[in-house]
């Protein structure tokens, strides 16, 4: 019985650690016919930042794509990453550097 309690406590601690740590920064890399994942070193904006904040920190994007859909989604391309906005808030930033 004590083993089951300890196992449950350990499992709970591991799950809590994963939740608290949140998502990591990783890049997906094509290697021949396979795919590999490695930690990303590309600095990019975080979720929830505004367009104004992104532009102030990273400068003018190299390319601004037209807004599409509902809710409106916009993409800005920088040299090493692309940023996707819903309305004016970052929903995702993807490293594009090879």
N, C-alpha and C positions, 0 to 999 in steps of 0.2 A: 504494500500500500504506500509506504514512504517513497519507494522508487517511482511510482506513478505520479506522486505529488511533485517530486523533484524534476521529473521529465516534463511535466506540464509547466513548471516555473521556468525551466531552461528554454522550452519552446516559446513561451510568452516573452522572455527576454530577447530572444533572437528576432522574433517578429517585431517587437517594439523597436529594436535597433534598426531594422530595415526601414520601418515606417519613418522614424526620426531622421535617418540619413537621407531619405528622399532619393529622387532619381539622380544617377550619375551622369557625367559628361563623357560620351563615347562617340567614336567615329566608326562607321562601317566601311570596310575596305574590301574591294574585290581583289582576290588573289587567284589568278588563273581561272579555274572553274568553280572555286569556292569563295566563301566570304569569311572575313575575320573581323573582330571587333577589338578596338584598342581605346585607351583613355584619350580624350581629346584635349589638346592644349590650346585650341582656338578660343580666344575670349569672345564672347557674344552676349547679347542682352538676355536678361532673365524674364520669365513669364510675368505679365502684369505691368511691365514698364510701358510708358506711353510713347507714341511716335516722337513727341517733342524731346523726351528724355533720351531716346535712342539716337536721335539726330545730334543732340548736344554732346553726347559721349563719343559717338563713332563717326560723326561728320555726315556729309551728304552721301547717300547711297550711289553706287555706280549706275544702278538702274531701278526705276520704280515701275512696277507692273500695274496695269489698270485694276481697279477694284472689281471683284466679281461676286455674284451670289447674294444670298440672304441667310444669315447675317452677312454683311459685307466683309470680304476677306481681301487683304492687300498684301503684296509681297515686295520687299525691298531687297536688292542684291548688293552685297559688299564684296570685297576681294576674296575674303576667306569664309564668308557665311551668308546665308539668306535668312531674313526675318519675316515671319508671317504674323499679320495683325488681324484681329477681329475688331471692327470699328477702329479705335485708335490704340488698342492694347495688344502687347505681344502675347501670342498664344504658343509660338514655337520659334526656335532659332536653330538652324541646321548648318553644321560645318560643311563647306564645299571644297575646301582646299585639298588638292591631291598630294 
